[in-house]
Amino acid sequence: MVTRYTIEPDRIGWSVIDTESGQPAVVFDTPQTGLPLEDADDLANALGHLHAKGLKSAKR
């Protein structure tokens, strides 16, 4: 399974990247860039779980 969200270093920290679009993930209209490493990693994991859960729900 391909990971939907990943993290990449940016100019001031880390960005959470949507691997389908190649763009930073957006949460509440805010691009998720410039984050501390641990926060970016936690957010990427959380968004990935939410995405996977949504896919499972859609298959029912």
FIROZA-143119 format. One record per atom (N, C-alpha, C, O): x negated, y, z negated; atom name; chain. Coordinates in pm, 1 decimal, m for minus. Last residue first. Layout:
N
+----------+----------+----------+------+-----+
!       c1 !       c2 !       c3 ! atom ! mol !
+----------+----------+----------+------+-----+
!        X !        Y !        Z !   CA !   A !
...
+----------+----------+----------+------+-----+
This chain:
60
+----------+----------+----------+------+-----+
!       c1 !       c2 !       c3 ! atom ! mol !
+----------+----------+----------+------+-----+
!   1810.2 !     m0.9 !   m188.1 !    N !   A !
!   1925.5 !    m73.4 !   m245.9 !   CA !   A !
!   2048.5 !    m57.5 !   m162.5 !    C !   A !
!   2153.7 !   m111.7 !   m196.6 !    O !   A !
!   1613.7 !    162.2 !    m91.6 !    N !   A !
!   1628.0 !     31.0 !    m29.1 !   CA !   A !
!   1748.8 !    m45.3 !    m80.8 !    C !   A !
!   1786.4 !   m146.4 !    m21.5 !    O !   A !
!   1605.0 !    383.7 !   m254.4 !    N !   A !
!   1661.0 !    401.0 !   m120.8 !   CA !   A !
!   1685.7 !    266.0 !    m51.4 !    C !   A !
!   1770.0 !    257.2 !     37.9 !    O !   A !
!   1469.0 !    288.2 !   m475.9 !    N !   A !
!   1610.5 !    323.8 !   m489.1 !   CA !   A !
!   1678.1 !    333.4 !   m352.7 !    C !   A !
!   1794.3 !    295.8 !   m337.4 !    O !   A !
!   1212.7 !    261.2 !   m368.9 !    N !   A !
!   1282.6 !    143.2 !   m416.8 !   CA !   A !
!   1432.1 !    169.6 !   m427.2 !    C !   A !
!   1513.1 !     83.9 !   m391.7 !    O !   A !
!   1154.0 !    530.1 !   m315.9 !    N !   A !
!   1160.2 !    435.2 !   m205.2 !   CA !   A !
!   1235.6 !    310.0 !   m247.1 !    C !   A !
!   1314.9 !    257.3 !   m169.1 !    O !   A !
!   1149.7 !    632.5 !   m576.1 !    N !   A !
!   1248.0 !    681.3 !   m480.0 !   CA !   A !
!   1262.5 !    587.9 !   m362.5 !    C !   A !
!   1373.7 !    568.0 !   m313.4 !    O !   A !
!    927.4 !    500.7 !   m674.7 !    N !   A !
!   1058.3 !    474.6 !   m735.4 !   CA !   A !
!   1169.3 !    519.7 !   m641.5 !    C !   A !
!   1271.5 !    452.3 !   m628.9 !    O !   A !
!    728.4 !    620.2 !   m518.8 !    N !   A !
!    753.2 !    476.6 !   m507.5 !   CA !   A !
!    889.8 !    439.5 !   m564.2 !    C !   A !
!    959.9 !    355.8 !   m507.4 !    O !   A !
!    749.6 !    885.7 !   m614.5 !    N !   A !
!    770.9 !    855.9 !   m473.1 !   CA !   A !
!    804.8 !    707.7 !   m454.3 !    C !   A !
!    898.9 !    673.9 !   m382.4 !    O !   A !
!    681.5 !    850.2 !   m882.8 !    N !   A !
!    813.4 !    902.9 !   m847.1 !   CA !   A !
!    847.8 !    872.0 !   m701.7 !    C !   A !
!    961.3 !    836.4 !   m670.0 !    O !   A !
!    416.8 !    759.9 !   m852.0 !    N !   A !
!    517.5 !    673.5 !   m914.4 !   CA !   A !
!    658.6 !    719.8 !   m879.2 !    C !   A !
!    745.3 !    637.8 !   m849.1 !    O !   A !
!    302.3 !    988.9 !   m733.5 !    N !   A !
!    300.9 !    860.4 !   m663.8 !   CA !   A !
!    404.8 !    764.4 !   m719.2 !    C !   A !
!    473.2 !    695.6 !   m643.5 !    O !   A !
!    331.8 !   1174.0 !   m938.0 !    N !   A !
!    402.7 !   1195.0 !   m812.2 !   CA !   A !
!    409.4 !   1066.5 !   m730.6 !    C !   A !
!    510.4 !   1038.6 !   m666.0 !    O !   A !
!    157.5 !   1054.3 !  m1127.5 !    N !   A !
!    299.1 !   1073.4 !  m1157.4 !   CA !   A !
!    381.0 !   1092.1 !  m1028.9 !    C !   A !
!    487.5 !   1032.1 !  m1013.8 !    O !   A !
!    m91.3 !   1065.2 !   m993.4 !    N !   A !
!    m34.6 !    937.0 !  m1034.7 !   CA !   A !
!    115.0 !    948.7 !  m1058.9 !    C !   A !
!    191.7 !    862.7 !  m1015.5 !    O !   A !
!   m118.4 !   1342.0 !   m964.0 !    N !   A !
!   m117.3 !   1256.3 !   m845.1 !   CA !   A !
!    m56.2 !   1120.5 !   m878.4 !    C !   A !
!     22.0 !   1066.7 !   m800.0 !    O !   A !
!   m126.0 !   1416.4 !  m1236.3 !    N !   A !
!    m16.3 !   1460.0 !  m1150.5 !   CA !   A !
!     m6.5 !   1373.5 !  m1025.2 !    C !   A !
!    103.5 !   1335.9 !   m984.9 !    O !   A !
!   m368.0 !   1299.2 !  m1322.7 !    N !   A !
!   m241.0 !   1262.7 !  m1385.9 !   CA !   A !
!   m122.4 !   1298.7 !  m1296.8 !    C !   A !
!    m28.6 !   1220.0 !  m1283.5 !    O !   A !
!   m547.8 !   1438.1 !  m1154.3 !    N !   A !
!   m537.7 !   1292.8 !  m1148.3 !   CA !   A !
!   m405.5 !   1245.7 !  m1207.7 !    C !   A !
!   m338.0 !   1161.0 !  m1149.0 !    O !   A !
!   m508.0 !   1702.2 !  m1240.1 !    N !   A !
!   m483.9 !   1666.0 !  m1100.6 !   CA !   A !
!   m465.3 !   1515.1 !  m1086.9 !    C !   A !
!   m376.1 !   1469.9 !  m1015.1 !    O !   A !
!   m589.2 !   1681.1 !  m1508.7 !    N !   A !
!   m452.1 !   1720.9 !  m1475.3 !   CA !   A !
!   m417.2 !   1679.9 !  m1332.5 !    C !   A !
!   m308.2 !   1628.4 !  m1307.4 !    O !   A !
!   m860.1 !   1611.8 !  m1479.7 !    N !   A !
!   m768.5 !   1520.3 !  m1547.6 !   CA !   A !
!   m622.8 !   1552.4 !  m1515.1 !    C !   A !
!   m541.9 !   1461.6 !  m1496.1 !    O !   A !
!   m965.1 !   1843.2 !  m1337.8 !    N !   A !
!   m970.2 !   1707.4 !  m1283.4 !   CA !   A !
!   m867.1 !   1615.0 !  m1348.5 !    C !   A !
!   m793.6 !   1546.3 !  m1277.5 !    O !   A !
!   m759.3 !   2137.8 !  m1329.5 !    N !   A !
!   m864.8 !   2057.7 !  m1392.6 !   CA !   A !
!   m854.9 !   1912.7 !  m1342.6 !    C !   A !
!   m745.9 !   1866.4 !  m1309.0 !    O !   A !
!   m665.5 !   2282.2 !  m1007.9 !    N !   A !
!   m635.4 !   2215.5 !  m1134.3 !   CA !   A !
!   m759.4 !   2153.2 !  m1196.8 !    C !   A !
!   m854.3 !   2119.3 !  m1126.0 !    O !   A !
!   m647.2 !   2404.5 !   m760.6 !    N !   A !
!   m722.6 !   2469.8 !   m866.9 !   CA !   A !
!   m699.8 !   2409.1 !  m1004.0 !    C !   A !
!   m713.4 !   2477.5 !  m1105.5 !    O !   A !
!   m306.2 !   2328.0 !   m662.2 !    N !   A !
!   m447.8 !   2349.7 !   m632.9 !   CA !   A !
!   m514.7 !   2414.9 !   m753.7 !    C !   A !
!   m447.5 !   2473.4 !   m838.7 !    O !   A !
!    m21.6 !   2268.0 !   m568.8 !    N !   A !
!    m97.7 !   2211.1 !   m679.5 !   CA !   A !
!   m247.3 !   2211.7 !   m645.2 !    C !   A !
!   m305.0 !   2110.5 !   m605.3 !    O !   A !
!    190.3 !   2537.4 !   m493.7 !    N !   A !
!     91.1 !   2441.6 !   m446.0 !   CA !   A !
!      2.1 !   2396.1 !   m562.8 !    C !   A !
!    m42.6 !   2477.2 !   m644.0 !    O !   A !
!    512.2 !   2572.0 !   m612.3 !    N !   A !
!    373.6 !   2607.2 !   m642.5 !   CA !   A !
!    277.9 !   2501.2 !   m587.8 !    C !   A !
!    283.4 !   2386.1 !   m631.1 !    O !   A !
!    780.6 !   2504.0 !   m604.9 !    N !   A !
!    733.1 !   2607.7 !   m511.6 !   CA !   A !
!    588.9 !   2651.6 !   m536.7 !    C !   A !
!    547.1 !   2756.7 !   m488.1 !    O !   A !
!    782.7 !   2280.1 !   m778.6 !    N !   A !
!    852.8 !   2404.8 !   m813.5 !   CA !   A !
!    796.0 !   2523.2 !   m735.4 !    C !   A !
!    767.2 !   2628.6 !   m792.1 !    O !   A !
!    498.8 !   2166.3 !   m625.6 !    N !   A !
!    590.7 !   2138.1 !   m734.8 !   CA !   A !
!    650.1 !   2270.9 !   m780.1 !    C !   A !
!    577.0 !   2363.3 !   m815.9 !    O !   A !
!    342.3 !   2032.5 !   m350.0 !    N !   A !
!    407.9 !   2152.1 !   m401.3 !   CA !   A !
!    509.3 !   2108.4 !   m506.5 !    C !   A !
!    594.9 !   2024.0 !   m480.0 !    O !   A !
!     21.4 !   1913.0 !   m250.1 !    N !   A !
!    155.9 !   1886.5 !   m301.3 !   CA !   A !
!    211.1 !   2016.2 !   m359.1 !    C !   A !
!    136.3 !   2099.3 !   m410.6 !    O !   A !
!   m162.0 !   2038.9 !     29.3 !    N !   A !
!   m142.7 !   2027.2 !   m115.1 !   CA !   A !
!      3.5 !   1996.9 !   m149.7 !    C !   A !
!     96.0 !   2048.3 !    m86.8 !    O !   A !
!   m155.2 !   1824.4 !    325.5 !    N !   A !
!   m144.2 !   1953.7 !    257.9 !   CA !   A !
!   m132.0 !   1933.6 !    106.6 !    C !   A !
!    m96.2 !   1825.1 !     60.7 !    O !   A !
!   m131.2 !   1593.2 !    459.9 !    N !   A !
!   m266.0 !   1646.9 !    448.3 !   CA !   A !
!   m270.9 !   1781.0 !    376.4 !    C !   A !
!   m376.4 !   1843.7 !    367.2 !    O !   A !
!    105.3 !   1456.1 !    482.9 !    N !   A !
!     95.5 !   1585.6 !    550.9 !   CA !   A !
!    m47.2 !   1640.6 !    553.4 !    C !   A !
!    m80.8 !   1723.8 !    637.7 !    O !   A !
!     46.9 !   1215.9 !    351.9 !    N !   A !
!    124.5 !   1213.9 !    476.6 !   CA !   A !
!    110.4 !   1344.1 !    553.9 !    C !   A !
!    104.2 !   1343.0 !    676.9 !    O !   A !
!    m88.5 !   1274.2 !    119.5 !    N !   A !
!   m163.9 !   1210.1 !    227.4 !   CA !   A !
!    m86.2 !   1202.2 !    357.9 !    C !   A !
!   m145.8 !   1183.8 !    464.0 !    O !   A !
!    m93.1 !   1558.7 !    m53.7 !    N !   A !
!      4.6 !   1466.0 !      2.3 !   CA !   A !
!    m62.2 !   1403.4 !    124.5 !    C !   A !
!    m89.5 !   1472.8 !    222.5 !    O !   A !
!   m324.4 !   1625.4 !   m311.0 !    N !   A !
!   m296.8 !   1626.6 !   m167.8 !   CA !   A !
!   m194.3 !   1519.6 !   m131.5 !    C !   A !
!   m206.4 !   1404.3 !   m173.0 !    O !   A !
!   m408.7 !   1838.8 !   m558.2 !    N !   A !
!   m332.9 !   1716.8 !   m534.8 !   CA !   A !
!   m284.7 !   1723.6 !   m390.4 !    C !   A !
!   m213.1 !   1816.2 !   m352.2 !    O !   A !
!   m734.8 !   1972.8 !   m608.5 !    N !   A !
!   m603.1 !   1982.1 !   m546.8 !   CA !   A !
!   m540.9 !   1843.7 !   m539.2 !    C !   A !
!   m609.9 !   1744.2 !   m516.8 !    O !   A !
!   m945.4 !   2115.9 !   m858.5 !    N !   A !
!   m900.9 !   2000.2 !   m781.5 !   CA !   A !
!   m760.8 !   2025.0 !   m727.8 !    C !   A !
!   m678.6 !   2089.7 !   m792.7 !    O !   A !
!  m1138.4 !   2404.5 !   m850.0 !    N !   A !
!  m1099.3 !   2287.9 !   m929.2 !   CA !   A !
!  m1064.9 !   2172.2 !   m837.5 !    C !   A !
!  m1143.4 !   2134.4 !   m750.5 !    O !   A !
!  m1195.0 !   2605.4 !   m672.4 !    N !   A !
!  m1195.8 !   2637.8 !   m815.2 !   CA !   A !
!  m1156.6 !   2521.6 !   m905.8 !    C !   A !
!  m1143.0 !   2539.8 !  m1026.8 !    O !   A !
!  m1203.5 !   2498.3 !   m412.2 !    N !   A !
!  m1297.9 !   2604.2 !   m450.5 !   CA !   A !
!  m1306.1 !   2627.2 !   m600.9 !    C !   A !
!  m1411.7 !   2664.2 !   m652.2 !    O !   A !
!  m1150.7 !   2143.8 !   m468.7 !    N !   A !
!  m1128.7 !   2268.1 !   m394.4 !   CA !   A !
!  m1224.1 !   2374.2 !   m449.2 !    C !   A !
!  m1315.8 !   2342.0 !   m524.7 !    O !   A !
!  m1157.0 !   1788.2 !   m433.2 !    N !   A !
!  m1210.3 !   1911.5 !   m492.2 !   CA !   A !
!  m1175.3 !   2031.3 !   m403.7 !    C !   A !
!  m1171.2 !   2021.2 !   m281.1 !    O !   A !
!   m852.5 !   1600.8 !   m429.9 !    N !   A !
!   m973.7 !   1646.4 !   m360.9 !   CA !   A !
!  m1025.7 !   1771.6 !   m429.6 !    C !   A !
!   m947.2 !   1852.5 !   m479.0 !    O !   A !
!   m643.6 !   1318.0 !   m482.9 !    N !   A !
!   m700.4 !   1445.3 !   m527.6 !   CA !   A !
!   m828.3 !   1473.1 !   m450.4 !    C !   A !
!   m901.5 !   1382.1 !   m411.4 !    O !   A !
!   m333.2 !   1197.0 !   m340.8 !    N !   A !
!   m473.2 !   1181.4 !   m379.6 !   CA !   A !
!   m522.3 !   1315.6 !   m431.6 !    C !   A !
!   m450.5 !   1415.4 !   m424.9 !    O !   A !
!    m36.0 !   1020.2 !   m281.4 !    N !   A !
!   m102.3 !   1141.5 !   m329.7 !   CA !   A !
!   m243.5 !   1108.5 !   m374.3 !    C !   A !
!   m268.9 !   1005.7 !   m437.0 !    O !   A !
!     19.2 !    767.5 !   m174.5 !    N !   A !
!     84.4 !    884.8 !   m117.0 !   CA !   A !
!     14.4 !   1013.9 !   m156.4 !    C !   A !
!      5.5 !   1106.8 !    m76.2 !    O !   A !
!   m181.5 !    500.1 !    m82.6 !    N !   A !
!   m152.1 !    595.9 !   m187.8 !   CA !   A !
!    m94.9 !    722.5 !   m125.6 !    C !   A !
!   m154.4 !    778.7 !    m33.7 !    O !   A !
!    m54.5 !    219.1 !     83.0 !    N !   A !
!   m130.3 !    343.2 !     92.6 !   CA !   A !
!    m85.3 !    437.3 !    m19.4 !    C !   A !
!     33.9 !    451.5 !    m46.4 !    O !   A !
!    m84.1 !   m118.2 !      0.0 !    N !   A !
!      0.0 !      0.0 !      0.0 !   CA !   A !
!    m89.0 !    125.0 !      0.0 !    C !   A !
!   m186.4 !    133.3 !    m74.8 !    O !   A !
+----------+----------+----------+------+-----+
